[in-house]
């Protein structure tokens, strides 16, 4: 079993309660939605011990506890104060064990992985639809600087992605784009335990990028960012990925710091920011978006009570949106309560998955509020986009 590799960590769990927290809605989105003790890190470590000792087996009945984890990393963050257990790695290993042992995983996971394999993206879009966001834009093939939007940004947020690219290009970045050659980064495979398929996908994609002459990748998707920068090297046995990878949060902050654009249009709104788990707790990227927001004229920036390493998950991680949608929407609604408490007019983030799920959270909470990418605010302030996109009654065409 893959969890054998983490035996020492599993046995290090002393059931201290840091991972679980005091209240059901305080830290862990899984126990918040699934209630049972087994839906916590310490509960999962007890399950892992049972598996290692032969007292439990991987079964379909066990799947919800393993695949119902949002992989948000909050328990791992808290466990740094105790046993320093890598909850993410162990949960991924358990998912891999399901696949290795031929135990059925939740149907949504199979569908997502198969769809990505067959169509090249998780929405089964044709290449024409998947690249529709790029209409009217020009790219320079061979520039070496690849813009990689990812599935969600390409499918759900065509207008937002178009705006982001216009901001980058206005700031002087000469971007390449794979066009019809662009396919999913491969996240659906390792998030559902299909590591062998993930390795094959990574090998093929790296060859494609090398053949294209890509020297650097810029992506707005934290999952894609981590795919290239973390997952690919691990899958391929590389010390590091041979291509530089940057999340747009860092690039947009660079635009502000180096004054590559002039921000003259005041925003004049009270705004808060949601930290995406995969660039926040996973990578410690907390400040770029805040620096941007504080640099835009007219912005009154206010923090939510749970922020940075203590931020509550949006509910869109760990493939739970696909596997257990009701749980995902419940978590999004809870996170929206944090937004409501600030009295802010706009909620911003810098992750397409967070944007989608938090937008669903506004519907569940029955409030009129827009969830925007930080780049959209930059576009308005720089005069690249009309301020109407900031209004709560604005509805993008896509």
Buried (B, 14 or more C-beta within 10 A) or exposed (E): BBBEEBEEBBEBBEBEEBBBBEEEBBBBBBBBBBEEEBBBBBBBBBBBBEBBEEEBEBEEEBBBBBBBBBBBBBBBBBBEEBBEBBBBBBBBBBBBBBBBEEBEBBEBBBBBBBBBBEBBBBBBBEBEBBBBBBEEBEBEEEBBBBBBBBBBBBBBBBBBBBBBBBBBBBBEBEBBBBEEEBBBBBBBBBBBBBBEBBBBBBEEBBEBBEEBEBBBBBBBBBBBBBBBBBBBBBBEEEEEBBBBBBBBBBBBBBBBEEEBBEBEBEBEBBBBBBBBBBBBBBBEBBEBBBEBBEBBEEBBBBBBEBBBBBBBBBBBBBBBBBBBBEBBBBBBBBBBBBBBEBEBBBBBBBBBBBBBBBBBBBEBBEEEBBBBBBBBBBBBBBBBBEBEBBEEEEEEEE
